[in-house]
Amino acid sequence: MFRGGNMESWKKAVVAGSIGAAAILFLKKRYAGGVLATGVGLAVLASEYPEKFEKVRRSLPDYFDRGMQVMEMAARAGKRITQAAGQSAMDAWEEVGG
């Protein structure tokens, strides 16, 4: 992304600085500041590459749908594990067919 030489130096510095600041803020558990710093970097990138961000914006609903499917599968698996943990060893053995 930065290797093309299209972005001005000050924009590169703002993006790199905001990513670094966000990482430090998240590590210090200052989540609001980390989100703000990330937003600054993303805003600069969006102003430089609007066509790429438009493509990402259009594909966001698909990503959310896939994420929700994964979360539903994880919830079902967790429910099954919880149910299996609540069974006695004899019940589990009989369920398997022993």
N, CA, C and O of each residue as an XYZ file, in Angstrom:
392
protein
N       0.822     -1.185      0.000
C       0.000      0.000      0.000
C       0.868      1.252      0.000
O       0.612      2.180     -0.768
N       1.890      1.290      0.850
C       2.747      2.471      0.935
C       3.869      2.443     -0.087
O       4.510      3.470     -0.312
N       4.124      1.314     -0.708
C       5.275      1.179     -1.593
C       5.082      1.849     -2.948
O       6.054      2.106     -3.658
N       3.845      2.131     -3.305
C       3.590      2.695     -4.617
C       4.140      4.095     -4.790
O       4.327      4.537     -5.923
N       4.402      4.795     -3.725
C       4.938      6.138     -3.813
C       3.901      7.191     -4.123
O       4.248      8.356     -4.316
N       2.632      6.814     -4.177
C       1.568      7.763     -4.492
C       1.193      8.637     -3.309
O       0.788      9.785     -3.490
N       1.323      8.113     -2.110
C       0.904      8.839     -0.921
C       2.001      9.804     -0.482
O       3.189      9.485     -0.516
N       1.569     10.985     -0.070
C       2.523     11.979      0.403
C       3.152     11.533      1.713
O       2.566     10.751      2.462
N       4.341     12.034      1.981
C       5.095     11.608      3.166
C       4.362     11.912      4.461
O       4.374     11.092      5.378
N       3.730     13.063      4.555
C       3.055     13.409      5.797
C       1.867     12.484      6.050
O       1.542     12.190      7.200
N       1.218     12.023      4.976
C       0.108     11.091      5.151
C       0.615      9.740      5.632
O      -0.010      9.092      6.472
N       1.757      9.322      5.090
C       2.361      8.073      5.550
C       2.703      8.167      7.032
O       2.498      7.219      7.790
N       3.223      9.316      7.434
C       3.589      9.512      8.838
C       2.358      9.501      9.735
O       2.392      8.935     10.828
N       1.277     10.119      9.285
C       0.046     10.135     10.084
C      -0.510      8.721     10.233
O      -0.924      8.329     11.324
N      -0.521      7.959      9.147
C      -1.044      6.596      9.200
C      -0.173      5.731     10.114
O      -0.692      5.028     10.981
N       1.136      5.780      9.924
C       2.041      4.978     10.755
C       1.950      5.401     12.223
O       1.937      4.551     13.114
N       1.889      6.699     12.474
C       1.778      7.187     13.846
C       0.478      6.780     14.502
O       0.457      6.418     15.678
N      -0.612      6.838     13.747
C      -1.898      6.462     14.329
C      -1.972      4.963     14.604
O      -2.571      4.544     15.595
N      -1.370      4.155     13.739
C      -1.337      2.709     13.982
C      -0.504      2.408     15.225
O      -0.903      1.604     16.068
N       0.642      3.050     15.332
C       1.482      2.851     16.514
C       0.813      3.319     17.784
O       0.850      2.634     18.806
N       0.198      4.495     17.716
C      -0.493      5.028     18.893
C      -1.662      4.124     19.287
O      -1.886      3.874     20.471
N      -2.399      3.640     18.297
C      -3.531      2.755     18.587
C      -3.052      1.468     19.247
O      -3.670      0.991     20.199
N      -1.959      0.907     18.748
C      -1.426     -0.327     19.345
C      -1.050     -0.104     20.806
O      -1.379     -0.917     21.670
N      -0.365      0.991     21.075
C       0.036      1.296     22.453
C      -1.192      1.531     23.335
O      -1.252      1.047     24.465
N      -2.155      2.265     22.823
C      -3.357      2.539     23.615
C      -4.144      1.267     23.900
O      -4.656      1.089     25.005
N      -4.244      0.390     22.920
C      -4.949     -0.872     23.157
C      -4.200     -1.729     24.170
O      -4.823     -2.369     25.017
N      -2.876     -1.750     24.095
C      -2.100     -2.522     25.064
C      -2.250     -1.978     26.484
O      -2.199     -2.731     27.456
N      -2.436     -0.662     26.592
C      -2.635     -0.042     27.907
C      -4.099     -0.060     28.330
O      -4.465      0.535     29.343
N      -4.928     -0.741     27.555
C      -6.363     -0.885     27.821
C      -7.094      0.452     27.807
O      -8.051      0.654     28.554
N      -6.644      1.345     26.967
C      -7.328      2.630     26.727
C      -8.052      2.488     25.394
O      -7.630      3.037     24.376
N      -9.160      1.731     25.424
C      -9.826      1.339     24.195
C     -10.419      2.515     23.420
O     -10.360      2.529     22.191
N     -10.977      3.483     24.101
C     -11.573      4.624     23.405
C     -10.504      5.394     22.628
O     -10.727      5.785     21.482
N      -9.364      5.607     23.243
C      -8.275      6.298     22.546
C      -7.730      5.473     21.398
O      -7.368      6.018     20.355
N      -7.670      4.157     21.583
C      -7.197      3.276     20.511
C      -8.119      3.301     19.311
O      -7.665      3.320     18.167
N      -9.414      3.301     19.574
C     -10.389      3.374     18.478
C     -10.286      4.717     17.769
O     -10.361      4.780     16.542
N     -10.115      5.789     18.534
C      -9.979      7.118     17.942
C      -8.729      7.205     17.062
O      -8.786      7.721     15.946
N      -7.603      6.701     17.567
C      -6.364      6.740     16.785
C      -6.484      5.888     15.521
O      -5.993      6.274     14.460
N      -7.131      4.738     15.635
C      -7.342      3.893     14.464
C      -8.219      4.614     13.443
O      -7.967      4.546     12.240
N      -9.242      5.299     13.927
C     -10.124      6.040     13.035
C      -9.403      7.133     12.272
O      -9.700      7.376     11.102
N      -8.458      7.795     12.924
C      -7.673      8.843     12.240
C      -6.877      8.226     11.094
O      -6.873      8.750      9.980
N      -6.206      7.115     11.370
C      -5.425      6.452     10.323
C      -6.295      5.971      9.180
O      -5.929      6.114      8.014
N      -7.453      5.396      9.511
C      -8.357      4.932      8.462
C      -8.935      6.083      7.648
O      -9.143      5.947      6.442
N      -9.194      7.206      8.293
C      -9.709      8.366      7.555
C      -8.687      8.875      6.546
O      -9.043      9.242      5.426
N      -7.414      8.897      6.944
C      -6.374      9.341      6.012
C      -6.250      8.356      4.858
O      -6.131      8.760      3.702
N      -6.278      7.066      5.171
C      -6.210      6.071      4.100
C      -7.419      6.158      3.180
O      -7.277      6.032      1.963
N      -8.605      6.371      3.740
C      -9.816      6.481      2.927
C      -9.763      7.693      2.014
O     -10.271      7.648      0.893
N      -9.156      8.771      2.477
C      -9.055      9.951      1.617
C      -8.067      9.726      0.478
O      -8.188     10.340     -0.583
N      -7.099      8.858      0.692
C      -6.093      8.597     -0.338
C      -6.544      7.517     -1.322
O      -6.232      7.586     -2.511
N      -7.279      6.520     -0.824
C      -7.707      5.389     -1.658
C      -9.222      5.188     -1.548
O      -9.658      4.169     -1.012
N     -10.028      6.120     -2.037
C     -11.483      6.004     -1.858
C     -12.093      4.809     -2.595
O     -13.064      4.226     -2.112
N     -11.549      4.438     -3.743
C     -12.127      3.327     -4.507
C     -11.956      1.999     -3.775
O     -12.844      1.149     -3.834
N     -10.847      1.809     -3.096
C     -10.633      0.563     -2.349
C     -11.528      0.506     -1.117
O     -12.035     -0.560     -0.769
N     -11.723      1.638     -0.460
C     -12.593      1.656      0.711
C     -14.053      1.478      0.320
O     -14.839      0.935      1.096
N     -14.422      1.925     -0.864
C     -15.785      1.710     -1.347
C     -16.033      0.215     -1.564
O     -17.108     -0.294     -1.245
N     -15.044     -0.475     -2.102
C     -15.165     -1.916     -2.309
C     -15.299     -2.643     -0.971
O     -16.105     -3.564     -0.840
N     -14.515     -2.232      0.014
C     -14.600     -2.833      1.353
C     -15.960     -2.530      1.968
O     -16.574     -3.410      2.570
N     -16.435     -1.305      1.826
C     -17.727     -0.919      2.392
C     -18.858     -1.753      1.796
O     -19.785     -2.145      2.506
N     -18.782     -2.025      0.493
C     -19.813     -2.835     -0.146
C     -19.788     -4.286      0.321
O     -20.827     -4.946      0.336
N     -18.630     -4.785      0.697
C     -18.528     -6.193      1.094
C     -18.715     -6.410      2.596
O     -18.728     -7.556      3.044
N     -18.860     -5.350      3.382
C     -19.033     -5.496      4.828
C     -20.238     -6.346      5.235
O     -20.102     -7.165      6.143
N     -21.407     -6.194      4.613
C     -22.533     -7.054      5.022
C     -22.224     -8.550      4.884
O     -22.650     -9.348      5.719
N     -21.493     -8.927      3.845
C     -21.126    -10.340      3.685
C     -20.229    -10.799      4.823
O     -20.392    -11.905      5.340
N     -19.274     -9.948      5.219
C     -18.393    -10.301      6.323
C     -19.174    -10.452      7.625
O     -18.908    -11.364      8.407
N     -20.135     -9.561      7.858
C     -20.938     -9.653      9.070
C     -21.783    -10.924      9.072
O     -21.911    -11.587     10.101
N     -22.360    -11.264      7.912
C     -23.154    -12.491      7.828
C     -22.298    -13.717      8.126
O     -22.715    -14.599      8.878
N     -21.119    -13.774      7.547
C     -20.229    -14.907      7.810
C     -19.816    -14.946      9.276
O     -19.748    -16.018      9.877
N     -19.545    -13.796      9.842
C     -19.177    -13.741     11.255
C     -20.304    -14.224     12.152
O     -20.067    -14.931     13.131
N     -21.530    -13.844     11.817
C     -22.675    -14.294     12.605
C     -22.852    -15.803     12.486
O     -23.194    -16.458     13.471
N     -22.625    -16.368     11.303
C     -22.722    -17.812     11.139
C     -21.684    -18.523     12.001
O     -21.988    -19.539     12.625
N     -20.474    -18.004     12.039
C     -19.426    -18.600     12.862
C     -19.806    -18.514     14.334
O     -19.618    -19.476     15.079
N     -20.335    -17.381     14.756
C     -20.724    -17.223     16.153
C     -21.863    -18.174     16.522
O     -21.883    -18.712     17.629
N     -22.811    -18.386     15.607
C     -23.904    -19.319     15.865
C     -23.390    -20.743     15.995
O     -23.841    -21.494     16.860
N     -22.438    -21.119     15.130
C     -21.854    -22.458     15.223
C     -21.103    -22.622     16.539
O     -21.185    -23.677     17.169
N     -20.386    -21.609     16.956
C     -19.653    -21.675     18.220
C     -20.617    -21.776     19.395
O     -20.351    -22.499     20.355
N     -21.725    -21.063     19.327
C     -22.716    -21.130     20.406
C     -23.331    -22.517     20.487
O     -23.533    -23.048     21.579
N     -23.633    -23.113     19.316
C     -24.184    -24.473     19.325
C     -23.177    -25.466     19.886
O     -23.537    -26.347     20.667
N     -21.915    -25.326     19.491
C     -20.879    -26.227     20.001
C     -20.720    -26.051     21.502
O     -20.584    -27.036     22.228
N     -20.735    -24.821     21.974
C     -20.631    -24.567     23.413
C     -21.795    -25.161     24.173
O     -21.621    -25.691     25.270
N     -22.978    -25.076     23.598
C     -24.160    -25.652     24.247
C     -24.023    -27.165     24.349
O     -24.337    -27.753     25.384
N     -23.554    -27.793     23.275
C     -23.370    -29.249     23.293
C     -22.308    -29.655     24.312
O     -22.470    -30.649     25.022
N     -21.237    -28.895     24.382
C     -20.183    -29.211     25.348
C     -20.707    -29.070     26.766
O     -20.407    -29.897     27.627
N     -21.490    -28.024     27.014
C     -22.065    -27.820     28.337
C     -23.014    -28.949     28.699
O     -23.013    -29.435     29.830
N     -23.828    -29.365     27.728
C     -24.739    -30.474     27.989
C     -23.973    -31.760     28.260
O     -24.324    -32.519     29.163
N     -22.928    -32.002     27.480
C     -22.138    -33.220     27.674
C     -21.428    -33.204     29.012
O     -21.294    -34.246     29.653
N     -20.975    -32.055     29.440
C     -20.287    -31.964     30.729
C     -21.255    -32.187     31.881
O     -20.843    -32.634     32.952
N     -22.519    -31.887     31.684
C     -23.510    -32.055     32.730
C     -23.996    -33.488     32.866
O     -24.592    -33.840     33.883
N     -23.756    -34.317     31.866
C     -24.191    -35.703     31.920
C     -23.256    -36.523     32.792
O     -22.070    -36.220     32.918
N     -23.801    -37.544     33.376
C     -22.934    -38.465     34.108
C     -22.208    -39.351     33.106
O     -22.612    -39.445     31.947
N     -21.167    -39.982     33.539
C     -20.390    -40.847     32.655
C     -21.250    -41.980     32.122
O     -21.097    -42.382     30.969
N     -22.150    -42.501     32.945
C     -23.011    -43.604     32.518
C     -23.979    -43.149     31.436
O     -24.205    -43.876     30.469
N     -24.560    -41.946     31.586
C     -25.478    -41.422     30.574
C     -24.748    -41.235     29.246
O     -25.284    -41.576     28.192
N     -23.554    -40.706     29.290
C     -22.788    -40.498     28.066
C     -22.463    -41.831     27.410
O     -22.526    -41.957     26.187
N     -22.122    -42.813     28.209
C     -21.786    -44.137     27.665
C     -23.008    -44.775     27.009
O     -22.891    -45.386     25.946
N     -24.181    -44.639     27.634
C     -25.419    -45.193     27.064
C     -25.807    -44.460     25.783
O     -26.320    -45.068     24.844
N     -25.563    -43.162     25.752
C     -25.889    -42.384     24.554
C     -25.026    -42.816     23.376
O     -25.493    -42.854     22.238
N     -23.768    -43.140     23.653
C     -22.870    -43.592     22.591
C     -23.298    -44.982     22.113
O     -23.062    -45.338     20.959
N     -23.913    -45.754     22.976
C     -24.372    -47.073     22.567
C     -23.671    -48.187     23.306
O     -23.650    -49.330     22.849
N     -23.097    -47.856     24.445
C     -22.334    -48.853     25.187
C     -23.110    -49.657     26.131
O     -22.555    -50.525     26.804
